[in-house]
Amino acid sequence: MELDMKEAFPKENTVKASVLLAHPYEKSLNHAIFQTICEKLDELKVGTFAHDLYAEKFNPVMTRKELGTDQSEDALVNQYAEELMASEFLILVHPNWWGQPPAIMKGYVDRVIRPPYSYDFPPGVSGGGIPIGKLKGKTGIVFNTSNTEESRENAIFGDPLEDIWKNCIFGFCGMDSYYRKMFRVVADSDRDQRIMWLKEAADIIEHAVKSYPD
């Protein structure tokens, strides 16, 4: 499937964002963050590709045929990849599970953020060489939720999600700008606290979009 940008968005939507949610419970804080982000992007007239990976039943398992090739028989994989390349912003929402994204989000990385869309290697250079990042000029924003205090997360676990997104994925793919926000401790939060978090998420998106070069 090839995206027709003129048909997908009106003329004023010059900036676009891919927004991905990975949480199975529709009443979770993650869902509320996702909804808040999409509403703010719409308010800012940003063309938005919004996807709830669980609701869309995205298959996170890379197939044997996809390994080592840029081809996929999965329509969602091709759609997400094309939308990623058309977007100035990649915005991800997921909980901290064992210091990692949920498996369905990891599957998005495996199947979508891959050659030749997000990075590649120079002609004659094997996969062990230095990659060419193809996400230059794009901004990555990650929203996480956690039930671990910040001091314990840093001292005991080393905040692995920061390294995963900043260095192992976005940095590897040449992304110029990156921001990550962790909301915690969710299990101890009340309604007022969650409302404040949602406002903060909206403010982060507004600042990022208004700061983006015309």
N, C-alpha and C positions, 0 to 999 in steps of 0.2 A: 504494500500500500504506500503510495506517495502522497504526502500532504500537499494540499492546495492552500497556501497561506492566504491568498486573496479571498478565498471562499470561507476559510475558517474564521478569520477575524476581520472586522471593519478596518478601514484605512488608518484610523488614529491609533490602532494597537501596534505601534512600531516595536515596543519592547515586549518580550515574551518570557514566560516562566514555566518550567516543568515542576510540578509539585507532587511528591510521592508520599503516601501514608502507609506505614506498616504497623498495624495494631488490629487484633481480631475482634475487640470489643467496641461496639458502636457507641457506647456511652462513656468511653474512656476520655481522659484529659487529652490524649493524643488526637482523638477525633475532633475535640473542641478546638485544639490548636490548628489543625488542618482546616477546619471550617472558617476559623477566624482569618487565617492567612488568605484563603481563597476570596473571602469577602473584601479584605483590604486590597488585594490585587485588582479585583473588579472595580472597586472604588477609584483606584489609581489608573484605571484604564490600561492595565497590563493584560495582554493576551495570555490566557492561562490554560495549560494542559494539566488538569487535575486528575489524579488517579489514586484510588484506594485499592492497594494491591490485593488485599484479602477479598474485598467485594467483587473485584474483577477476576478473581480466581487465577491470578498469575501463577504460572508454574515456575518455581525457582531453580529447577534442575536443568543444567545445561545438557544438551543431547550430544551423543557421539558425533553426529553430523556437524554440529556447530563448532566443535573443538578444532581450533586451527583454521577456521574459515570465517568470512564475513557474511555468510549466508545463514538464514534461519527459516524454518518452515512454520514458525510460530508468529502469527499475525501481530500479537501484542508486543513481542520482542522487536519486530521491525518498526512498529508504530512508536514505541517508546524511544528507540534509537533515533528515529527521524525527528521526533519532537525535541529530544535532547540537543541535537545539532542545531535546531532552529531557535533554541532558547538562549537568552542572555543570563537567566537565573536557573539554577538547579536547587530546589528547596526540598529537603527531606525531613520527615517527622517520624520518629520511632522511639521506643523505650530502650533503656539500657538493660539488656538481658545477658548476664554473665560477661559483662564488659564488651559486648558485641551487639550489632544490629540483629533483629529477628532474622531467621533463615530466609524468609521471603524477600527481605531487603538485600541480604547478601546475594540472593539469586538474581536480583535486579542488577547488582554490580557485575556479577559473573557473566550475565547474558547480554547486558545492554552497554555497560561502560567498558568497552573492549575495542580491539582493532576492527576496522579502521576508523571507527567513529570517534573514539576518545583518545587514542594514542596509536602510534605505529612505530616501525623501525626503518631506518634508512635502507635503501637498496643494498643488498649484500651483507647486511648486518643481521645476525641471528637474534633470537629472542633473549639471548643473554647480554645483548649490548645495551647502549643507552637509548631509551625511547624518545620519540618526538611527541610531546604533549599536544593534543589537538583541541583542548578545552581552553586555550588561551583567549582572554577577553571575556570569559564568563565568570560569574560569581556563584560560589557554593554557600548555601546557608543550611545548617543542620539544627533542628530542635530535638532535644532529648528529654526524657523524663526518667527519674531515678528515685529509689528509696534508700540511697546511701548518702550520708553526710559528706560534704566536700572534703573535709580534712581527712576522713578515713579513706575516701576514694583515692585521693592523691598519695597518701602515705602508704597504704596497704596495696592498692591495686594499680596505681600509676596512671589512672585515667586512660585506659587503652583506646577508648573511642576517639579521643583527641588525635592520637597518633594514626589511627586507622583512616579517619577522614582527611585530616590536614596533610599528612605526609604520604601514606600508602596509596591513597586513591586520588584525591584532588591534586596534590603536589605532583604525583607521578604523571598525571595527565595534563600538567601545565596550566592548571587553573590559576588565574591571577589574584583573585580575591576570595577570601574564605572567612566565615564567621559561624561560631557554634554557641548555642545557649542550652544549658542544662537546667531544667526546673526540678527542684527537690526541696524537701522530702515529700513526695506525693501522698504517701500513706498517712502522713501526719497533717496534711493540709485541710483547711476548711473552705467553704464556698467563697468567702471574701478573698482568701489567698489565691484561689484559682482564677477568680475574676481579674485580679492584679496581674497574674501570669499571662492571661490572654491579652490584656492591654499591652503588656510588654512585648509579646510576640507581634502584635499589630504594629507597634511603634518601630520595632526592628525592621520589619518589612518596609514600612513607609520610608524610613531613613535610607535603607539600601536602594530602593527604587529612585528616590529623589536625588541620591548621590551618584547615581549611575550616569556616565557620560552620555550626552545627547548624540 
